[in-house]
Every structure is written in C-alpha cells, then in structure tokens.
Amino acid sequence: MADTDAIKSKIDLVDVISESVQLKKSGRNYKANCPFHDEKTPSFIVDPVRQTWHCFGQCSTGGDVFSFVMKSEKVEFVEALRVLAPRAGVDISFESSSSTKTPLYDINDIALKFFQEALFTDEASTAREYLSLRGIKEESVNSFSLGYSPKSTDALKNHLAFHEIDFDQALKCGLLAMTDNGRVRDFFRGRLMFPIHDAKGRVCGFGARTLDGSPPKYINTSATSIFDKQSLVYGLHLAHDFIRSSDTGVIVEGYMDVIAAHEHGYRNVVASMGTALTVMQVNQLKRLAKTFVLALDQDIAGQEATLRSLESSWQVFDGRDTKQKSVFNDNPVELKVLSLPEGKDPDEFIRNSESNWDDVIDSAMPIFNYLTDVVFEKYDINSPGGKGRILNVLSPILNAMEILDREQYLVEISEKLNIDIDLIRSEVKNNKSFVSSTTERIRPSNIKKNEDNILDEKILSLLFKNFFLKESFQESDLVDMYFNNEECRQLYRMWLDTDTDSHEMFESLLGDHLKVQYKNVVVHDFPEMTNTELSQNLYEYIRLIKRRFLMTRRATVANSMEDPTIIDQEVQELLMGLDKEILDTYQ
C-alpha cells in the first residue's frame, strides 16, 4: 500500500518508540526493557536502519512502526494508520468499504451518549433512585458519564442503525449480541451503565449493574480488540493528574468506591474493577507516583482479593536487584495496604465514617507488615509446617529489602518463630519467588502467569465449560501450535480426543502436572452469555492467539537471516505470505 510506505519513509521508528520507552544505544541498535511485559534484562531491540523492533523475551514478537502503535495503543491497523499519517504529513483517504467502517472507539462514544440520555427517561427512574440512595450527585453522574441501558432488546441497535453503524462493528464492540436463531439484539438491557475508559479517556467498554436484583449483579463488555478488563484501570483518565500531583495512588475494588472517593474530593483513587490487581494494571500505574495503597474490602472475600492482588502484581515487583529500595521495578515505589474495619468497603467508609480518608490512607501498612500480620494469624507458628509456610510467603519481600531493613525484620521473625536467625537467612536467600500460601485458592503455578498464558487459558476454559462447542468446532480452527503453553497444548489435544462432558471424568484422565494446569484454566469466569455469544468470544480469542503465533513466526524468520540487507526469493515469499495471514487476522 503506497500510503503505508510513504508514512514509514517519513517517520523514524526510534522517535516514535522513545516517546513511551527509554531506549539506550547498543552498537548500531537501541535496547530497552520491553514495554509489553515485565523483565529485568533488556530484550527489546530497535533497529534504526531496518526500522524494526523485536522483543526477544516473553513476547517473542516484533514488527514495524505500525505494529508497535497497534500493540502499544491496542488499536487495529486502520487506527494506527490514522495516528501516524498526520505525523508523517501524509494525506490518506479511506474510500474502500472495509476502511470506512466506524472505528470501535467512535461506536462506543455513540453508545455512551445514548446511555447518558436514557438515564433521564421515565423508564430509568429505578436507576436514578439507586444513584440517589447511594448519594451520587449529578456532578458525578456527568463526570463519570453514567447511563442507563433500556430494557428493550433493540433500543441501542436502532439507535446505531440511525447513525449508520455497521452491525458487525457493533458486535465487535460487544454492544450487540446474536441470539441462537441469528437475531441481533442489545447486549446490555435494563442496567445502570458505567463506561470504562483507558488512560487517554477513550471509551473501551462498559460495566453494567443490575437494578432488579437478578443475577449476575455486574456484567462487562466481552473481550474485544479494544477492551480487556485486566489491562484497564477504572477512573484512571480522571485520576492520573491527581495521582501525579499527590505522588500517591489509591486502588479500590469497584466503580462506586471510585465515584464516592472523587465526589468527596479524593481524586487520586482508581479501581481494579473487582479483580485482583494485574500486571498490566500495575504497569500503567507505577510510573505515576512513588506510593500506592491497596484499599480493598476487608471481609474474607476482600482480604483474599488483596492477597491475590499482591500475588499477581508481584510478577511486576519480582526479579529486582536486591539493592533497590522499592517494591516496583523502574522507580522507587512503595506499596502499602489499608485495612478498613471489617464489613465496610471504601464507598461506605468515605460516606459514613467520621475519620478523614486522607488520615486513614496515611495509616496504611507497608506490604511486608501487612503480610506479616496475615500469615502470623493464619498459620500455626508452633508447627514446622506453619513456620515453613510463613517463611515461604515472606522470603521474596525480605530479599527485596536493603540489608539493614532486612536484618531488623529477620530478628523479629526469628524471635516469633523461635528459629535460629542463620537458618532463616539461608531460607530467605534460597526463596526468591513469591509462592503464596496465604489463601488456598492461590496456587504456585499461577504466579508467573503472563498475559499470553491467560489468553490461552481463557480459550480452554470456554471449551471445557461449554462442551456443546465441540459439535460445530473444527480442529483446523485452532491449531495446537497457537498455544504458548505446552501444558495448554496437551490439554487441548486431550479435549479433542475425549468425548466426555464430565469435568470429573476429564480430570481423572490427567496426570498430576496437567491437573494443576486444568484447575488454573477452569477458574476463569465469564459473564452469562448465549451460545452464540460464547462462540463469538471463543473465535475472537482464537483470532488473537493466531495473530500472536504468526507474528512470532514472522519475527523468527526475519531475524534468522544472516544479512538483513539480502533477502532471497524464498524467504521474501514466506514473509509476504505471513504478512498476508497476519493482516487477515485484523479483518
């Protein structure tokens, strides 16, 4: 395509990447820690001559300036073209039917305005009453763009049709769904709507709360090319400036917690949206401030969520030089945990407590102190097994400390456990990975789980939990090589070869190592969906891992050439074929 060649010829890839990644000169190339996964040793290489980038670490992928913008901005090719063309001074036109389709962000904006207007209709009186009971003022309704989805099955569909929005695009946004008989209908109906923005303020998807008590209480937009709940932080587009200015960020669990905090003037508060804090979320936050406070509910479920957050975010904290003071990798960042009174969530505490929220935040405990309190309460300090579990949890964080701080804590632990301090030093030195025993639902095999593994597991979870999918499933739709994880490949092959729809029967066929992976897979939950919606989600996930596989293969071929300036005909044809296959995954 002439436009893309013109754009690439006028843009320096090094300049584009340098805007978000700290590059260092290394020979003729530049290198950095990969922006797409956490690492200690730089594996991200930028070649200024070939104008290409490649990650030789976990990602094992690369490409040109377009692929970098697509991956970093989470946009499709046409959107990357729109971003780069003005920068290159290239005037582009989108005349073909495929390129004139409304971008997904724009469709979400249209839906957002529709939901906002619907909130003030007679039908939405229940939604307004709920907001009033929760103390939400009109200013907050407007600043967080809250809305209402009508109960009709085609209210939004008709509105999108009026705006000449292609239904296929709306399906890709997750705004519409297809019934078993092939009829397109609204996905969200009769719910209070919470738009979910990325850090740039673009609407990526929606959360929706039931108003009549019918389950599920909350549903979200299904996974799309622009919506991945695990990589988004609710309220960050409104909070990031306040996090920077206060040098502190507070992480709560839900939408209402964030809204209540902002309404009372505490605008450095964001939410993980009911999930454990993920690596992708931490990567967005850690550059904004030096202190972050986890302020999740402190009932049993909330405490487990806190522990899961510490475990999952430890993937970002792990692998440091032990001389660093911080828990985070790149900057001296301190992670703390706030323990609210049991039975109170941040929303309720902020609205009803006589205590000042800022004072309460200041009282938050450093991560090590919090974990120490939890594990000493949970495990028997008089039994060998209990002592071992305690050291198992605390050792990695002790390893990250400055030596003087570590020695102080070692003395305290030695006295409490009645273990010789030299034995504890030895145990701590040999245990550098965060293996959490703080809750039985957290397994060691989850700890090093990265974004790619999660995608693999979600596909298998859909297949295992919905055996009817096998009736129309073609093995050619999903090649086992697409999976990054060898255990996931084995589970997939067994699923293909097994006729049973019984989880117990299937699990009984597995070896011990596969049973652990199988349990990691089936723990993934999905919102209630029709069979058609389940199938659509499955094939969207397959499309993503196929693209990942093809891009990895292309990078391997391209980097295998001894002289990159000389490409023989066979290799060139192979690269062109891979480029076409990759492009097809964006259609």
Protein Blocks (a to p, Z undefined) as FASTA:
>chain_A
ZZlmmmmmmpcfklmmmmmpccddehjbccdddfkbccfbdcbdcdfklopacdfblnop
addfklmmmmmnopafklmmmmmmmmnopacddfbfklmpccfklmmmmmmmmmmmmmmg
mklmmmmmmmmmnopafklmmmnopacddfbfklmmmmmmmnopafklmmmnomaccdfk
opacdfbghiacdddddfkopafbdcdddfkopacfbdcddddfkbcfklpcehklmmmm
mmmmnopacddfblmlmmmmmmnopakbcceehpacdfklmmmmmmmpmbdcddddfbfk
lmmmmmmmmmmmmmmmgoiafkbmbfbfkbccddddddddehiafklmmmmpmbdfklmm
mmpccfklmmmmmmmmmpcfkbmklmmmmmmmmmmmmmmpcfklmmmmmmmmmmmnopaf
klmmmmmmmmmbccdfkbfkbcfklmmpcfklmmmmmmmmmmmmmmmlmmmpcfklpcfk
lpmblklmmmmmmmmmpcbfcfklmmmmpcfklmmmmmmmmmpccddddfklmmmmmmmm
mmmmmmmmmmmmmmmmmmmpmblmbccfklmmmmmmmmmmmmmmmZZ
